Amino acid sequence: MIIVRPSDTRGFADHGWLKARHSFSFAGYHDPNRMGFRSLRVLNEDRVAPGAGFSEHPHRDMEIITIVLAGALAHRDNTGGEGVIRPGMIQRMSAGSGVVHSEFNASSTEPVHLLQIWITPDRSGVSPRYADHTIPDAERHNKLRLLVSRDGRLGSLDIYQDVSLYSTRLDAGHEVSHTVAPWRHVWIQVAEGTVTVNGTALATGDAAEISDEAQLDLRATSDAEVLLFDLN
């Protein structure tokens, strides 16, 4: 079963310096039918103006993943974790027992476009931690590359939850396949371009909520960038 979540049905917030699309209920956007999907709790697409950002604020007991699509995002937290995230990188912060952090556009002239992902962990009160990693383009060019997993396999960043997050950059006409175990579910998010999933069409910003599909054939109908979440 594939349920399409069109881009224009997401929540929207315009704070001037920040324009955000919310796949699930978040901040001032609330939809009781969109409180998350399995352990995927937040998937925000943010555009942050030059020099602006999120000042210091706390989190706890959440796995927070950041992917920058364009521009650069500066991160700093009270555990000593810091870095500038650019396209082709993945950032993970386990908030655990509590962390205070800030995120700012690292440029004073160019906007930053990013995806902010929150995953509910399978345990609480762990020590906070931070990591980022660069993924060479060749490793996800017309193939699925594992970015995040529970066990950190295949060069992925580990999180405290049984979720495998993949990324691919597909040339038009190319296809990748993903086998889904009988008890698992998938969320697909199209960051850019147009694709079909088992024949179902998706465009930039669209998502698909998928259950009871043994195999997914993801085909690009234009150049595309796609995230695939394999969830328990």
C-alpha atoms as one frame of an Amber mdcrd trajectory, in Angstrom:
protein
   0.000   0.000   0.000   1.400   3.373  -1.052  -0.166   6.572   0.305   1.057
   9.746  -1.385   1.601  12.810   0.802   1.677  15.730  -1.691   4.079  18.565
  -0.987   1.364  21.228  -0.826  -0.529  19.376   1.920   2.314  19.869   4.399
   2.131  22.466   7.123   3.712  25.820   6.309   5.245  28.549   8.458   6.701
  31.873   7.330   8.708  33.659  10.015  10.436  36.019   7.584  13.942  34.710
   8.233  12.616  31.113   8.133  10.235  29.456   5.724   9.378  25.902   6.738
   7.323  22.973   5.465   6.247  20.403   8.064   5.455  16.811   7.053   4.105
  16.177  10.571   2.617  18.285  13.362   5.237  20.721  14.615   5.198  24.007
  16.552   2.161  26.031  15.365   1.092  23.401  12.823  -1.116  20.661  14.260
  -2.915  17.876  12.415  -4.030  14.932  14.580  -3.740  12.686  11.529  -0.119
  13.662  11.000   1.692  13.115  14.274   4.501  11.109  12.701   5.057   7.810
  10.925   6.305   4.937  13.079   9.367   6.381  14.915   9.765   9.218  12.384
   8.398  12.171  14.343   9.564  15.306  12.490  10.545  15.983   8.899  10.876
  19.710   8.263  12.086  21.342   5.075  13.597  24.674   6.139  14.908  27.658
   4.218  16.903  30.025   6.435  17.833  33.558   5.381  21.505  34.660   5.261
  22.983  35.231   8.704  19.829  34.017  10.490  19.152  30.865  12.444  17.973
  29.118  15.565  19.480  30.545  18.754  20.352  28.297  21.697  17.485  25.991
  22.650  17.204  22.638  24.467  16.278  19.120  23.335  16.147  15.790  25.077
  15.482  12.149  24.160  15.422  12.646  20.403  17.661  11.557  17.521  18.107
  14.668  15.352  19.434  14.332  11.805  20.252  17.256   9.534  20.798  17.137
   5.775  21.709  20.335   3.904  20.444  20.525   0.322  22.006  23.905  -0.543
  24.156  26.394   1.345  25.850  25.798   4.698  24.572  25.396   8.268  26.702
  26.018  11.374  25.995  23.866  14.467  27.221  24.305  18.031  26.111  22.595
  21.249  27.018  22.565  24.938  28.711  19.143  24.746  31.431  20.560  22.490
  29.876  19.315  19.277  30.232  21.743  16.387  30.564  21.781  12.624  29.474
  23.375   9.371  27.209  21.111   7.344  27.104  21.386   3.552  25.496  19.380
   0.750  26.882  15.850   0.681  27.146  15.669   4.482  25.000  14.063   7.185
  24.792  15.279  10.806  23.494  13.355  13.807  22.840  14.647  17.305  21.546
  12.349  20.036  19.893  14.719  22.502  19.598  12.034  25.188  19.536  13.358
  28.754  19.570  16.932  27.477  21.502  19.190  25.133  21.446  22.887  24.295
  22.410  23.834  20.751  22.180  26.506  18.081  22.023  26.308  14.286  22.731
  29.261  12.015  23.117  29.920   8.338  26.897  29.974   7.923  26.641  32.517
   5.080  25.833  36.213   5.331  24.833  36.353   1.643  23.244  33.033   0.622
  20.212  31.185   2.066  20.525  27.649   3.395  18.046  24.920   2.445  17.905
  21.883   4.723  15.938  18.921   5.971  15.596  18.544   9.750  14.623  15.034
  10.869  13.667  13.853  14.342  13.431  10.166  15.230  12.049   8.972  18.571
  14.777   6.873  20.239  14.307   3.395  21.677  15.752   4.462  25.032  15.907
   7.600  27.158  18.520   9.408  29.198  21.603   8.476  27.159  24.618  10.767
  27.131  24.251  13.422  24.414  26.540  13.052  21.403  27.270  14.689  18.043
  28.761  13.490  14.759  28.883  14.506  11.126  30.133  12.699   8.059  30.791
  13.446   4.404  29.257  11.123   1.809  31.130  11.146  -1.524  28.720  11.734
  -4.407  29.896   8.561  -6.131  28.569   6.475  -3.233  24.965   7.538  -3.846
  25.009   8.221  -7.575  22.340   5.927  -9.045  22.498   3.731  -5.941  21.084
   3.733  -2.413  23.640   4.783   0.171  23.007   4.057   3.865  23.350   7.277
   5.877  21.998   6.324   9.316  21.333   3.002  11.056  21.016   1.504  14.512
  24.324  -0.379  14.269  26.395   2.087  12.232  27.013  -0.482   9.501  28.513
   0.305   6.100  29.943   3.625   7.200  26.620   5.055   8.407  26.076   7.157
  11.529  24.486   5.176  14.357  21.309   6.205  16.177  19.323   4.791  19.092
  16.487   3.377  17.001  15.898   0.598  14.467  15.738   2.901  11.444  17.805
   2.742   8.271  17.955   5.984   6.306  19.180   5.845   2.706  19.882   8.545
   0.140  20.250   8.427  -3.617  20.912  10.866  -6.443  19.388   9.436  -9.602
  19.967  10.451 -13.183  16.813  10.593 -15.292  15.850   7.108 -16.448  17.827
   5.267 -13.766  16.275   2.978 -11.168  17.171   1.523  -7.759  15.340  -1.181
  -5.826  14.903  -1.775  -2.110  13.677  -4.978  -0.458  11.343  -4.442   2.502
  11.071  -7.053   5.278   7.455  -8.182   5.980   7.205  -6.359   9.312   8.764
  -3.079   8.194   7.499   0.172   6.707   8.987   2.848   4.463   8.742   6.611
   4.132  10.095   8.135   0.917  10.825  11.852   0.677  11.623  13.491  -2.654
  14.110  16.299  -2.050  14.342  17.253  -5.710  13.110  16.034  -9.086  10.464
  13.532 -10.134  10.322   9.780  -9.590   7.958   6.829  -9.582   7.733   4.291
  -6.766   6.264   1.018  -8.022   4.634   3.129 -10.721   3.276   5.830  -8.372
   4.451   9.317  -9.371   6.102  11.698  -6.887   7.543  15.187  -7.425   9.757
  17.578  -5.458   8.562  17.825  -1.845   6.168  14.881  -2.156   6.387  11.884
   0.145   5.018   8.350   0.196   3.952   6.341   3.243   4.439   2.666   2.397
   3.395  -0.580   4.080   2.905  -4.160   2.887   5.161  -3.808  -0.150   7.871
  -6.476  -0.451   9.979  -4.527  -2.940  10.204  -0.902  -3.983  11.369   0.065
  -7.453  12.350   3.733  -7.465  12.756   5.187 -10.959  13.763   8.744 -11.815
  11.717  10.508 -14.491  14.056  13.509 -14.163  17.307  13.970 -12.256  16.303
  13.456  -8.626  17.464  13.311  -5.007  15.473  11.019  -2.716  15.546   9.865
   0.923  14.244   6.428   1.931  13.471   5.619   5.585  13.165   1.894   6.410
  11.338   1.747   9.778  10.233  -0.982  12.178
